[in-house]
Protein backbone atom coordinates (compact mmCIF):
# COMPACT_ATOMS: atom_id res chain seq x y z
CA UNK A 1 0.00 0.00 0.00
CA UNK A 2 2.78 2.44 0.93
CA UNK A 3 4.67 1.82 -2.32
CA UNK A 4 1.56 2.41 -4.39
CA UNK A 5 0.84 5.62 -2.48
CA UNK A 6 4.38 6.92 -2.97
CA UNK A 7 4.20 6.07 -6.67
CA UNK A 8 0.89 7.93 -7.06
CA UNK A 9 2.22 10.99 -5.23
CA UNK A 10 5.29 11.02 -7.47
CA UNK A 11 3.16 10.79 -10.61
CA UNK A 12 0.94 13.62 -9.39
CA UNK A 13 3.93 15.85 -8.69
CA UNK A 14 5.50 15.18 -12.07
CA UNK A 15 2.19 15.81 -13.82
CA UNK A 16 1.87 19.08 -11.91
CA UNK A 17 5.33 20.15 -13.00
CA UNK A 18 4.56 19.42 -16.63
CA UNK A 19 1.50 21.66 -16.45
CA UNK A 20 3.35 24.57 -14.78
CA UNK A 21 4.92 25.91 -17.97
CA UNK A 22 8.05 27.77 -16.93
CA UNK A 23 9.42 30.37 -19.35
CA UNK A 24 13.09 29.59 -18.75
CA UNK A 25 12.86 25.80 -18.70
CA UNK A 26 13.00 25.76 -14.90
CA UNK A 27 10.13 24.75 -12.65
CA UNK A 28 9.56 25.27 -8.96
CA UNK A 29 8.10 22.43 -6.93
CA UNK A 30 6.70 23.21 -3.48
CA UNK A 31 6.42 20.23 -1.13
CA UNK A 32 4.60 20.26 2.20
CA UNK A 33 3.09 17.65 4.48
CA UNK A 34 0.26 17.63 6.97
CA UNK A 35 -0.30 15.92 10.31
CA UNK A 36 0.47 12.22 10.11
CA UNK A 37 3.04 12.30 7.31
CA UNK A 38 6.45 13.62 6.43
CA UNK A 39 8.56 13.97 3.32
CA UNK A 40 12.02 12.44 3.61
CA UNK A 41 13.41 13.27 0.20
CA UNK A 42 13.92 15.89 -1.07
CA UNK A 43 12.33 17.39 2.06
CA UNK A 44 9.80 20.14 2.53
CA UNK A 45 10.10 23.54 0.90
CA UNK A 46 10.43 24.90 -2.63
CA UNK A 47 12.88 23.27 -4.99
CA UNK A 48 13.86 24.27 -8.53
CA UNK A 49 14.30 21.72 -11.30
CA UNK A 50 15.18 21.91 -14.98
CA UNK A 51 12.56 20.94 -17.53
CA UNK A 52 12.43 17.20 -18.19
CA UNK A 53 14.17 16.17 -14.98
CA UNK A 54 12.64 13.32 -12.98
CA UNK A 55 12.03 14.08 -9.33
CA UNK A 56 11.97 11.27 -6.81
CA UNK A 57 9.92 11.76 -3.67
CA UNK A 58 9.87 9.72 -0.50
CA UNK A 59 6.81 10.37 1.66
CA UNK A 60 6.07 8.38 4.80
CA UNK A 61 2.78 8.02 6.66
CA UNK A 62 3.13 7.87 10.44
CA UNK A 63 1.66 5.01 12.44
CA UNK A 64 -2.13 5.13 12.39
CA UNK A 65 -2.23 7.19 9.16
CA UNK A 66 -2.40 6.23 5.49
CA UNK A 67 -2.24 7.95 2.13
CA UNK A 68 -5.51 8.30 0.27
CA UNK A 69 -5.67 9.05 -3.49
VMD Tcl script that builds the backbone (N, CA, C; Angstrom):
set m [mol new atoms 207]
animate dup $m
set s [atomselect $m all]
$s set {name element resname resid chain x y z} {
  {N N UNK 1 A 0.832 -1.200 0.000}
  {CA C UNK 1 A 0.000 0.000 0.000}
  {C C UNK 1 A 0.870 1.254 0.000}
  {N N UNK 2 A 1.917 1.254 0.835}
  {CA C UNK 2 A 2.776 2.440 0.926}
  {C C UNK 2 A 3.493 2.701 -0.394}
  {N N UNK 3 A 3.972 1.638 -1.052}
  {CA C UNK 3 A 4.674 1.819 -2.325}
  {C C UNK 3 A 3.753 2.383 -3.386}
  {N N UNK 4 A 2.528 1.901 -3.418}
  {CA C UNK 4 A 1.556 2.408 -4.387}
  {C C UNK 4 A 1.275 3.878 -4.101}
  {N N UNK 5 A 1.125 4.228 -2.849}
  {CA C UNK 5 A 0.842 5.623 -2.481}
  {C C UNK 5 A 1.989 6.530 -2.880}
  {N N UNK 6 A 3.209 6.106 -2.610}
  {CA C UNK 6 A 4.377 6.917 -2.968}
  {C C UNK 6 A 4.446 7.083 -4.478}
  {N N UNK 7 A 4.189 5.996 -5.209}
  {CA C UNK 7 A 4.199 6.074 -6.666}
  {C C UNK 7 A 3.163 7.078 -7.161}
  {N N UNK 8 A 1.952 7.030 -6.619}
  {CA C UNK 8 A 0.887 7.933 -7.056}
  {C C UNK 8 A 1.212 9.386 -6.732}
  {N N UNK 9 A 1.815 9.628 -5.588}
  {CA C UNK 9 A 2.215 10.993 -5.231}
  {C C UNK 9 A 3.267 11.496 -6.207}
  {N N UNK 10 A 4.235 10.641 -6.527}
  {CA C UNK 10 A 5.286 11.023 -7.466}
  {C C UNK 10 A 4.703 11.360 -8.829}
  {N N UNK 11 A 3.804 10.533 -9.311}
  {CA C UNK 11 A 3.164 10.786 -10.605}
  {C C UNK 11 A 2.412 12.107 -10.582}
  {N N UNK 12 A 1.699 12.364 -9.499}
  {CA C UNK 12 A 0.939 13.616 -9.387}
  {C C UNK 12 A 1.866 14.829 -9.407}
  {N N UNK 13 A 2.988 14.733 -8.712}
  {CA C UNK 13 A 3.929 15.855 -8.690}
  {C C UNK 13 A 4.557 16.093 -10.056}
  {N N UNK 14 A 4.922 15.031 -10.732}
  {CA C UNK 14 A 5.505 15.183 -12.071}
  {C C UNK 14 A 4.473 15.766 -13.030}
  {N N UNK 15 A 3.249 15.278 -12.959}
  {CA C UNK 15 A 2.188 15.812 -13.821}
  {C C UNK 15 A 1.963 17.292 -13.533}
  {N N UNK 16 A 2.021 17.677 -12.270}
  {CA C UNK 16 A 1.867 19.084 -11.910}
  {C C UNK 16 A 2.980 19.944 -12.463}
  {N N UNK 17 A 4.191 19.402 -12.453}
  {CA C UNK 17 A 5.327 20.152 -12.995}
  {C C UNK 17 A 5.195 20.344 -14.498}
  {N N UNK 18 A 4.725 19.328 -15.188}
  {CA C UNK 18 A 4.559 19.417 -16.632}
  {C C UNK 18 A 3.563 20.517 -16.980}
  {N N UNK 19 A 2.523 20.664 -16.184}
  {CA C UNK 19 A 1.505 21.663 -16.450}
  {C C UNK 19 A 1.857 23.066 -15.998}
  {N N UNK 20 A 2.975 23.247 -15.306}
  {CA C UNK 20 A 3.349 24.570 -14.782}
  {C C UNK 20 A 3.752 25.535 -15.877}
  {N N UNK 21 A 4.529 25.073 -16.843}
  {CA C UNK 21 A 4.923 25.913 -17.971}
  {C C UNK 21 A 5.847 27.042 -17.612}
  {N N UNK 22 A 7.061 26.735 -17.226}
  {CA C UNK 22 A 8.049 27.766 -16.928}
  {C C UNK 22 A 8.591 28.384 -18.208}
  {N N UNK 23 A 8.916 29.681 -18.169}
  {CA C UNK 23 A 9.416 30.369 -19.347}
  {C C UNK 23 A 10.877 30.058 -19.623}
  {N N UNK 24 A 11.649 29.782 -18.591}
  {CA C UNK 24 A 13.085 29.587 -18.754}
  {C C UNK 24 A 13.504 28.128 -18.670}
  {N N UNK 25 A 12.538 27.211 -18.764}
  {CA C UNK 25 A 12.864 25.796 -18.697}
  {C C UNK 25 A 13.133 25.308 -17.288}
  {N N UNK 26 A 12.822 26.128 -16.304}
  {CA C UNK 26 A 12.996 25.756 -14.902}
  {C C UNK 26 A 11.645 25.814 -14.205}
  {N N UNK 27 A 11.406 24.840 -13.352}
  {CA C UNK 27 A 10.133 24.747 -12.646}
  {C C UNK 27 A 10.363 24.726 -11.154}
  {N N UNK 28 A 9.464 25.348 -10.414}
  {CA C UNK 28 A 9.556 25.274 -8.959}
  {C C UNK 28 A 8.518 24.280 -8.454}
  {N N UNK 29 A 8.941 23.458 -7.524}
  {CA C UNK 29 A 8.101 22.430 -6.930}
  {C C UNK 29 A 8.058 22.688 -5.431}
  {N N UNK 30 A 6.865 22.969 -4.902}
  {CA C UNK 30 A 6.697 23.210 -3.477}
  {C C UNK 30 A 6.133 21.948 -2.840}
  {N N UNK 31 A 6.815 21.461 -1.811}
  {CA C UNK 31 A 6.420 20.228 -1.134}
  {C C UNK 31 A 6.128 20.545 0.325}
  {N N UNK 32 A 4.983 20.074 0.801}
  {CA C UNK 32 A 4.604 20.255 2.201}
  {C C UNK 32 A 3.842 19.014 2.653}
  {N N UNK 33 A 3.848 18.768 3.943}
  {CA C UNK 33 A 3.086 17.649 4.479}
  {C C UNK 33 A 2.128 18.159 5.540}
  {N N UNK 34 A 1.214 17.292 5.928}
  {CA C UNK 34 A 0.260 17.634 6.974}
  {C C UNK 34 A 0.454 16.676 8.145}
  {N N UNK 35 A -0.368 16.798 9.155}
  {CA C UNK 35 A -0.301 15.922 10.311}
  {C C UNK 35 A -0.388 14.471 9.878}
  {N N UNK 36 A 0.507 13.644 10.399}
  {CA C UNK 36 A 0.466 12.218 10.111}
  {C C UNK 36 A 1.374 11.766 8.993}
  {N N UNK 37 A 2.138 12.678 8.397}
  {CA C UNK 37 A 3.037 12.297 7.312}
  {C C UNK 37 A 4.238 13.221 7.300}
  {N N UNK 38 A 5.291 12.767 6.639}
  {CA C UNK 38 A 6.454 13.621 6.434}
  {C C UNK 38 A 7.127 13.243 5.124}
  {N N UNK 39 A 7.866 14.181 4.579}
  {CA C UNK 39 A 8.565 13.973 3.316}
  {C C UNK 39 A 10.046 13.854 3.620}
  {N N UNK 40 A 10.615 12.691 3.309}
  {CA C UNK 40 A 12.021 12.445 3.613}
  {C C UNK 40 A 12.965 12.942 2.543}
  {N N UNK 41 A 12.543 12.847 1.296}
  {CA C UNK 41 A 13.408 13.274 0.203}
  {C C UNK 41 A 12.550 13.878 -0.893}
  {N N UNK 42 A 12.789 15.041 -1.369}
  {CA C UNK 42 A 13.920 15.888 -1.069}
  {C C UNK 42 A 13.751 16.719 0.202}
  {N N UNK 43 A 12.623 16.599 0.865}
  {CA C UNK 43 A 12.326 17.389 2.059}
  {C C UNK 43 A 11.162 18.316 1.776}
  {N N UNK 44 A 10.876 19.177 2.717}
  {CA C UNK 44 A 9.797 20.143 2.526}
  {C C UNK 44 A 10.386 21.494 2.145}
  {N N UNK 45 A 9.649 22.233 1.354}
  {CA C UNK 45 A 10.102 23.539 0.900}
  {C C UNK 45 A 9.882 23.678 -0.589}
  {N N UNK 46 A 10.514 24.669 -1.185}
  {CA C UNK 46 A 10.425 24.896 -2.626}
  {C C UNK 46 A 11.759 24.543 -3.255}
  {N N UNK 47 A 11.689 23.735 -4.298}
  {CA C UNK 47 A 12.884 23.269 -4.990}
  {C C UNK 47 A 12.748 23.621 -6.466}
  {N N UNK 48 A 13.867 23.863 -7.127}
  {CA C UNK 48 A 13.863 24.270 -8.525}
  {C C UNK 48 A 14.513 23.178 -9.362}
  {N N UNK 49 A 13.829 22.795 -10.440}
  {CA C UNK 49 A 14.305 21.720 -11.300}
  {C C UNK 49 A 14.232 22.151 -12.757}
  {N N UNK 50 A 15.188 21.654 -13.546}
  {CA C UNK 50 A 15.178 21.912 -14.984}
  {C C UNK 50 A 14.080 21.103 -15.659}
  {N N UNK 51 A 13.594 21.630 -16.756}
  {CA C UNK 51 A 12.559 20.943 -17.532}
  {C C UNK 51 A 13.032 19.546 -17.929}
  {N N UNK 52 A 12.139 18.568 -17.786}
  {CA C UNK 52 A 12.429 17.205 -18.191}
  {C C UNK 52 A 13.113 16.357 -17.137}
  {N N UNK 53 A 13.493 16.935 -16.025}
  {CA C UNK 53 A 14.170 16.171 -14.984}
  {C C UNK 53 A 13.150 15.379 -14.164}
  {N N UNK 54 A 13.478 14.129 -13.864}
  {CA C UNK 54 A 12.638 13.316 -12.985}
  {C C UNK 54 A 12.932 13.689 -11.545}
  {N N UNK 55 A 11.886 13.749 -10.750}
  {CA C UNK 55 A 12.033 14.085 -9.331}
  {C C UNK 55 A 11.525 12.912 -8.512}
  {N N UNK 56 A 12.366 12.382 -7.668}
  {CA C UNK 56 A 11.973 11.271 -6.808}
  {C C UNK 56 A 11.559 11.820 -5.449}
  {N N UNK 57 A 10.490 11.283 -4.926}
  {CA C UNK 57 A 9.924 11.764 -3.674}
  {C C UNK 57 A 9.709 10.581 -2.747}
  {N N UNK 58 A 10.140 10.735 -1.516}
  {CA C UNK 58 A 9.868 9.723 -0.499}
  {C C UNK 58 A 8.990 10.371 0.561}
  {N N UNK 59 A 7.759 9.879 0.661}
  {CA C UNK 59 A 6.813 10.368 1.661}
  {C C UNK 59 A 6.432 9.192 2.551}
  {N N UNK 60 A 6.339 9.440 3.841}
  {CA C UNK 60 A 6.068 8.378 4.800}
  {C C UNK 60 A 4.866 8.758 5.655}
  {N N UNK 61 A 3.924 7.823 5.766}
  {CA C UNK 61 A 2.777 8.019 6.655}
  {C C UNK 61 A 3.156 7.510 8.051}
  {N N UNK 62 A 2.850 8.275 9.066}
  {CA C UNK 62 A 3.133 7.865 10.435}
  {C C UNK 62 A 2.163 6.765 10.867}
  {N N UNK 63 A 2.497 6.095 11.938}
  {CA C UNK 63 A 1.663 5.009 12.435}
  {C C UNK 63 A 0.237 5.514 12.698}
  {N N UNK 64 A -0.735 4.759 12.209}
  {CA C UNK 64 A -2.129 5.133 12.390}
  {C C UNK 64 A -2.676 5.998 11.269}
  {N N UNK 65 A -1.823 6.364 10.295}
  {CA C UNK 65 A -2.233 7.186 9.161}
  {C C UNK 65 A -1.961 6.419 7.874}
  {N N UNK 66 A -2.633 6.821 6.791}
  {CA C UNK 66 A -2.396 6.233 5.489}
  {C C UNK 66 A -2.642 7.273 4.417}
  {N N UNK 67 A -2.023 7.070 3.260}
  {CA C UNK 67 A -2.239 7.955 2.127}
  {C C UNK 67 A -3.519 7.543 1.415}
  {N N UNK 68 A -4.281 8.549 1.000}
  {CA C UNK 68 A -5.514 8.305 0.270}
  {C C UNK 68 A -5.433 9.106 -1.021}
  {N N UNK 69 A -5.740 8.449 -2.145}
  {CA C UNK 69 A -5.666 9.050 -3.486}
  {C C UNK 69 A -4.245 9.175 -3.909}
}
mol reanalyze $m
mol bondsrecalc $m
mol representation Tube
mol addrep $m
